[in-house]
Amino acid sequence: MAFDANVRLGRLAGSRGHAFDTAEELLDVMDALGIARALVYAALARESDCARGNQLLQEKISGHPRLTPCWVGIPHRESPGRLVEQMNACKVPAMRVFPNTGHFSIRPWCLGPLARALADAKKALLLDFEGPAWTDDRIDWEGVRQLCVDCPHLPVVVCGITIASPSNYRGLLRECKNLHLEISQLACPGETRRLAGEGFADRLIFGSDLPSRHAGAPLTLVGLESLDEGSRRMILHDNLAGLLTPSGIAVESPQPRAIPRCSPIIDAHVHLGGWNHSFADTGRAEDALREMDRCGISAIIATSLWACFGEVALGNADIAAACSASPKRIHGYLTLDPKYPADARQQIKQYGQNTHFRGVKLHCQTHGVDISDSRCAGILAYANERQMPVLVHQTQISPRPWKDICQRYPHAHFIVAHVGGCGPDNGDALELVRLAAQTENLYFDIAATRNHFGFIEDLVAHAGAKKILFGSDYPLMDFGFELGQVLFSRINPQDKALILSGNARRIFQLSDNDLRLT
């Protein structure tokens, strides 16, 4: 059972997906996920009015000892001493600040008086910079360093670190012993394991970012990671409990919950080749196989990161070799760049009879050619003739070209990549999902989508499970991180089986002889 450091109660004006209006609603979800306790802040305090929001939080969680209050603060709004007195009176062990939303600096010349008052009162401080994308790092790391040095006895927890953060926080973890990292978005393959191996297991704090994100992702990432049980327990529960204990919050260390399982699992969106943002060994086929075994992945359909950028021939050759070496574990996409039609024809000639290549990949964003561009016509005609799946990474998720394309090439199976989190603020994606429900040869995958809680249920409701393929986008994202959003979803086992393997087996024509089934 976990202690979650990052949960929001109440509705944001632009809330994506589901909100928890009451403590009872939140506790029901925590029970389903195996989360024992949560450190909770109020949406109103973050978005509009700290004082009223913090008061509202106290009212909503009163009588629910599993929910620990975390107030939201802004420097210079009121006397730090008086604010800490109010926190003490309400037994609030931590404060959360939103520097970007609040338009203030975290450096000591601004946040210092409030931070020092929190340190003197043995509180914890959570810093949330609310980065807009998982590839961005908007954290003021120099400000974090200055704050940790200025307040060496203040536990400082940085929330929402991403795959873009590792180069920045590693040196600070060594220098600043009071720095901690909340891992709700730390999706780098092997990064949690690597940090624990470097001696930082006691600095990692489990958080979910519920309901903006799905708690199943970090729960499964930690649950399936190759960690000793002591480190796993520290990350999931004990580290946060230890930070809050000085304020009189008594906690016990429950047994971590087992991760739900489903077999077989076919990942329809994987890359081979190095990824600069990953500090773990992830680029080789043997690295992917090791991580697949750890997470229970039976088979993958892979494209090359090299081919998704400039080296198409080099990448396709690497995929062909990997498939040949592991024919029941690794299957391939033939990646083609429509800007170079002669090269595309040569690649089709070279690999067209290679049965290891089960589909075609078009990366419209990196190659700069939209799927509706006439230069794609020859490639799509080839896929249509061979009745092959085509995985398409669009520049923007949009329904506009797909009705015409699916009608023009009725024997190809089109998979739109990275369609997930279709909340009320994502109208184009939601329209695409509805179109897929009505279009026989249109599908989508859920790879690398930082999805709100309940998004799988929404997708199934709008399109049906038979239109959804599981994908991780490994090595950009950890297999377990993406897998957890499906394993912990509230859909029936039959729909989970379709998403995790059934649809891929049908579309890619994978028989039992093509897979290593365990």
HELIX and SHEET records of a PDB file:
HELIX    1   1 ALA A   23  LEU A   33  1                                  11    
HELIX    2   2 ALA A   43  GLU A   47  1                                   5    
HELIX    3   3 CYS A   50  ILE A   61  1                                  12    
HELIX    4   4 PRO A   80  ALA A   89  1                                  10    
HELIX    5   5 PRO A   99  GLY A  102  1                                   4    
HELIX    6   6 PRO A  108  ASP A  120  1                                  13    
HELIX    7   7 TRP A  141  ASP A  150  1                                  10    
HELIX    8   8 PRO A  166  GLU A  175  1                                  10    
HELIX    9   9 GLU A  191  LEU A  195  1                                   5    
HELIX   10  10 ALA A  196  PHE A  200  3                                   5    
HELIX   11  11 ALA A  201  ARG A  203  5                                   3    
HELIX   12  12 GLY A  216  LEU A  224  1                                   9    
HELIX   13  13 GLU A  229  ARG A  233  1                                   5    
HELIX   14  14 MET A  234  ASP A  238  3                                   5    
HELIX   15  15 ASN A  239  LEU A  244  1                                   6    
HELIX   16  16 THR A  245  SER A  247  5                                   3    
HELIX   17  17 ALA A  285  CYS A  295  1                                  11    
HELIX   18  18 LEU A  305  CYS A  308  1                                   4    
HELIX   19  19 VAL A  312  ALA A  325  1                                  14    
HELIX   20  20 PRO A  341  TYR A  351  1                                  11    
HELIX   21  21 CYS A  364  HIS A  367  1                                   4    
HELIX   22  22 SER A  374  CYS A  376  5                                   3    
HELIX   23  23 ALA A  377  ARG A  386  1                                  10    
HELIX   24  24 TRP A  402  ARG A  408  1                                   7    
HELIX   25  25 GLY A  427  GLN A  438  1                                  12    
HELIX   26  26 PHE A  455  ALA A  463  1                                   9    
HELIX   27  27 ALA A  465  LYS A  467  5                                   3    
HELIX   28  28 PHE A  479  LEU A  487  1                                   9    
HELIX   29  29 PRO A  493  ALA A  497  1                                   5    
HELIX   30  30 LEU A  498  GLY A  502  3                                   5    
HELIX   31  31 ASN A  503  ILE A  507  1                                   5    
HELIX   32  32 ASP A  512  ASP A  514  5                                   3    
SHEET    1   A 8 ALA A   2  LEU A   9  0                                        
SHEET    2   A 8 ILE A  35  ALA A  42  1                                        
SHEET    3   A 8 LEU A  67  VAL A  72  1                                        
SHEET    4   A 8 ALA A  94  VAL A  97  1                                        
SHEET    5   A 8 ALA A 124  ASP A 128  1                                        
SHEET    6   A 8 VAL A 156  CYS A 159  1                                        
SHEET    7   A 8 LEU A 179  GLU A 182  1                                        
SHEET    8   A 8 LEU A 204  ILE A 205  1                                        
SHEET    1   B 8 ILE A 266  LEU A 272  0                                        
SHEET    2   B 8 ALA A 299  SER A 304  1                                        
SHEET    3   B 8 ILE A 330  THR A 335  1                                        
SHEET    4   B 8 PHE A 357  HIS A 363  1                                        
SHEET    5   B 8 PRO A 389  HIS A 393  1                                        
SHEET    6   B 8 HIS A 413  VAL A 416  1                                        
SHEET    7   B 8 LEU A 442  ASP A 445  1                                        
SHEET    8   B 8 ILE A 468  LEU A 469  1                                        
END                                                                             
